Amino acid sequence: MQRLLVSVLVLGLANIAIGCGSDLIPNTDVPNTLANRDAVDFVETYRHAVQEHNAGAILRLVSQTYLDDNGTTQTSDDIDYERLQEALSRWPDDVLDVRYEMRYRRVSIYAQRIYVDVTYTAGFKLRTAEGDRWERRLSDNRIELVREDGEFRITSGL
């Protein structure tokens, strides 16, 4: 009987220990692996560059092969590296403040491509002809990464 009680106690403590241990990257829904942490850390670098309003830092994280079709079949709304560069060059004049948070949902790694699925909330204080105003967004997004010369680069999803 005493052996049974000890066994039950040991199993109970083991379950508590397992339950308290996290196999997810903190504050994400992403399994805690080295590859996933590297991808999340890189996207966090991008997120901080956005919050710091640092267009140059953002461009350094983006591949020159960047292409985002904006989820449409039209080519008129596609954004390539050159159009992204143009848009970011207007930031100092158009965007006065930024708040940008992400919840990491999934990291999927396929050979040379890494997909980071996030839910983001963003607030942008914009300068307009009618005066300054805040815009807010809440949406799911997928950021696509590749490795170029041993470094992550964003190829789509900004």
Beta strands, then each sheet from edge to edge (+ up, - down):
strand 1: 67-68
strand 2: 79-80
strand 3: 95-110
strand 4: 113-126
strand 5: 133-148
strand 6: 151-156
sheet 1: 1+ 2-
sheet 2: 3+ 4- 5+ 6-
end
